[in-house]
Amino acid sequence: MIAALAGALDPAVFGGKAAALAAAADAGLPVPRGFAVSVDALAAVVAGDAAATAAAGEMAAPLGPVAVRSSAVGEDGARASFAGQYATVLAVRGAGAVLAALATVHASAAGAADYRRRLGLPAGRVAAVVQELVAPDVAGVLFTRDPMGGAGMVVEASWGLGEAVVSGLVTPDHWLLDRDGAVLQERPARKDVAIRPAVGGGTREEPVAAPWAGLPCLDAAALARLAELGRRCVAVFGAEQDVEWALAGGRLYLLQSRPLTAVA
């Protein structure tokens, strides 16, 4: 089954990431538009099934450049996070490239199998999410509760796509906020590199010009908006969240929300 993201509410069919995004969109959170490819449909796409490949191409066409991400069944539960265990392909352009990216996501399930085995979990099945690519001015992560055990929220951010933060390419700016979004602690960093979409597809690293490299990439108003987004995610999912977000042209987007598994 290939369905608009808002209809991908069943994690057993579409995986945890897609189901969480569908629930967030249903609650009015700012989720980029897209669609989900079920476990069975992803396998059919990879096998070259004509109907499945045509459906995926038709759904992707109106979105322009997209991000293709895994959505594994059983990922990111209360017991463990699967962040980084499955593939993500960014700035994908054209139906052929989308199909290739879906095959990459499907193949990444084999690499995650060892991780699941070490945790004593059964073999996983993977679906996929395809979303309109947000080309952000700033992006990063938000922990709705400090993973080190404090009561506040933690924001980490850098210029460009959030992959610069989650991959460790840069040391991000770091803020500790209270539950209302007021800044309790600020630790700016020098961010000399940003990851941005490339014109022909894919991403590229580019230098950040002075003085921007050394300036905080968020102001107090943006941090307050992030805190509000975090509170809304907690309200929707009923637990503290690890949120990936992007800010583009003054608009805030929710890219992912999963349970926070590292609270001390």
C-alpha positions in Angstrom: 0.0 0.0 0.0 1.2 3.5 -0.9 -0.8 6.2 0.9 -0.7 9.9 1.6 1.2 10.5 4.8 -1.9 11.5 6.8 -3.3 8.1 6.2 -0.3 6.1 7.3 -1.4 5.7 10.9 -0.8 2.0 11.4 2.8 1.3 12.5 2.5 -2.4 11.7 1.9 -1.5 8.1 3.9 1.7 7.6 6.4 1.6 10.4 6.9 3.8 13.4 8.3 6.9 11.8 5.4 7.2 9.2 2.8 6.5 11.9 4.2 9.2 14.2 4.3 11.7 11.4 0.7 10.8 10.4 -0.4 11.3 14.0 1.5 14.6 14.2 -0.1 15.9 10.9 -3.5 14.8 12.1 -3.0 16.9 15.3 -2.2 19.9 13.2 1.6 19.9 13.7 3.6 21.4 10.8 4.7 18.2 9.0 5.9 18.5 5.4 3.6 16.9 2.8 4.4 13.5 1.5 3.4 9.8 1.4 4.3 6.5 3.0 5.3 3.2 1.3 4.2 0.1 3.3 6.5 -2.8 4.1 4.9 -4.9 1.3 4.8 -2.1 -1.2 8.5 -1.2 -0.6 9.4 -4.8 -1.3 7.3 -4.7 -4.4 9.1 -1.5 -5.6 12.5 -3.1 -5.1 11.3 -6.2 -6.9 10.4 -4.0 -9.9 6.6 -4.5 -9.7 5.1 -2.3 -12.4 2.1 -1.1 -10.4 4.1 -0.3 -7.3 6.8 1.6 -9.1 4.3 3.6 -11.1 2.3 4.5 -7.9 5.5 5.6 -6.2 6.5 7.8 -9.1 3.1 9.3 -9.4 2.9 10.2 -5.7 6.4 11.7 -5.8 6.0 13.8 -9.0 4.1 16.8 -7.4 6.5 17.1 -4.5 9.6 18.3 -6.3 12.9 17.4 -4.5 12.2 15.0 -1.7 13.7 13.3 1.4 13.4 9.5 1.4 13.6 8.0 4.9 13.2 4.5 6.4 10.2 3.8 8.6 10.9 0.5 10.3 8.3 -1.6 12.1 9.2 -1.7 15.8 11.7 1.2 15.6 12.1 3.9 18.3 10.1 2.3 21.0 10.5 3.0 24.7 13.2 0.3 24.9 15.6 1.5 22.3 16.2 4.1 19.6 17.0 3.1 16.1 18.3 6.6 15.1 21.0 6.2 12.4 20.5 2.5 11.9 18.5 2.9 8.6 19.2 4.9 5.5 18.1 8.4 4.7 18.5 9.9 1.2 18.1 13.6 0.8 17.4 16.0 -2.1 16.1 13.3 -4.4 14.9 14.5 -7.8 12.9 12.6 -10.3 11.0 9.4 -10.3 14.0 7.2 -11.2 16.0 8.7 -8.3 13.1 8.2 -5.9 12.9 4.5 -6.8 16.7 4.2 -6.4 16.4 5.9 -3.0 13.6 3.5 -1.9 15.9 0.6 -2.8 18.7 2.1 -0.7 16.3 2.4 2.3 15.2 -1.2 1.8 18.8 -2.5 1.7 19.7 -0.6 4.9 17.4 -3.0 6.8 20.1 -5.7 6.6 22.6 -3.4 8.3 20.2 -2.8 11.2 19.7 -6.5 11.7 22.8 -6.9 13.9 21.7 -4.0 16.1 18.3 -5.6 16.6 19.9 -8.9 17.3 22.2 -7.4 20.0 19.1 -6.0 21.7 17.3 -9.4 21.6 14.7 -8.0 19.2 13.2 -9.9 16.3 14.2 -9.2 12.7 12.8 -5.9 11.6 10.7 -5.0 8.5 11.2 -1.7 6.8 8.7 0.7 5.1 9.5 4.2 3.8 8.5 7.8 4.0 8.8 10.2 1.1 8.4 13.9 1.9 8.8 17.2 0.2 12.4 18.4 1.0 12.6 21.4 3.4 15.7 23.4 2.5 16.2 25.1 5.8 18.0 28.2 6.9 18.5 26.4 10.3 17.8 22.9 11.5 18.6 20.7 14.4 17.2 18.6 17.3 15.0 19.3 20.3 14.9 17.1 23.4 11.8 17.9 25.3 13.6 16.8 28.5 17.3 17.1 29.1 18.9 13.7 28.3 21.4 14.4 31.2 18.6 14.3 33.7 17.6 17.9 34.1 14.0 19.2 33.9 14.5 21.6 31.0 14.4 21.2 27.2 17.6 21.0 25.1 18.0 22.5 21.6 20.9 21.9 19.3 21.1 23.7 15.9 23.3 24.7 13.0 23.0 26.4 9.6 21.5 24.4 6.8 20.2 20.8 6.8 20.0 19.1 10.2 22.2 16.2 9.0 25.2 18.4 9.9 24.1 18.2 13.5 22.9 14.6 13.7 26.0 13.3 11.8 28.4 15.2 14.0 29.9 17.2 11.1 29.6 20.4 13.2 29.5 21.2 16.9 26.0 22.8 17.1 24.8 25.8 19.1 23.3 24.5 22.3 20.6 25.9 24.5 18.9 24.7 27.7 15.4 26.1 28.0 12.8 26.0 30.7 9.4 24.4 29.8 8.1 27.8 28.6 11.0 28.3 26.3 13.0 30.9 28.3 16.8 30.5 27.9 18.5 29.1 31.0 21.9 28.4 29.3 23.4 29.2 25.9 26.5 27.7 24.5 27.2 29.0 21.0 29.6 27.2 18.7 31.6 28.0 15.6 29.8 26.4 12.6 32.1 26.7 9.6 30.3 24.2 7.4 26.6 23.7 6.4 25.0 20.9 4.4 22.6 22.2 1.7 20.7 20.6 -1.2 22.7 20.5 -4.4 21.2 21.9 -7.6 21.3 18.5 -9.4 20.2 16.4 -6.5 21.8 15.1 -3.4 23.6 17.4 -0.9 26.8 19.3 -0.7 28.9 20.8 2.1 29.6 24.5 1.8 31.5 27.0 4.0 29.6 29.3 6.2 30.8 32.9 5.7 32.0 35.1 8.5 30.5 36.4 10.7 27.7 33.9 10.5 29.8 30.9 11.4 30.3 32.3 14.9 26.9 33.7 15.5 24.0 31.9 17.3 21.7 30.6 14.6 18.5 31.0 16.7 17.1 33.9 18.6 14.8 33.9 21.6 11.6 34.0 19.6 12.6 31.0 17.5 13.6 29.1 20.7 10.2 29.9 22.2 8.5 28.5 19.1 10.6 25.3 19.4 9.6 24.9 23.0 5.9 25.2 22.0 6.5 22.6 19.3 8.1 20.3 21.9 5.2 20.7 24.3 2.7 19.9 21.5 4.6 16.8 20.5 4.6 15.6 24.1 0.8 16.2 24.3 0.3 14.3 21.1 2.5 11.3 21.9 2.1 11.2 25.7 5.8 10.9 26.4 9.0 13.0 26.2 10.2 13.3 22.7 13.4 13.5 20.6 12.4 15.9 17.8 14.1 16.8 14.5 13.0 20.1 13.1 13.8 22.7 10.4 13.2 26.4 10.1 12.9 27.7 6.5 11.8 31.2 5.5 10.5 31.8 9.0 8.3 28.7 9.0 9.0 25.9 11.5 8.6 22.2 10.3 8.5 19.0 12.3 10.6 16.4 10.5 10.4 13.6 13.1 9.3 12.9 16.6 10.3 9.8 18.5 10.3 8.7 22.1 13.3 10.0 24.1 15.0 6.9 25.3 18.0 8.4 27.1 16.5 10.3 30.0 18.9 9.8 33.0 
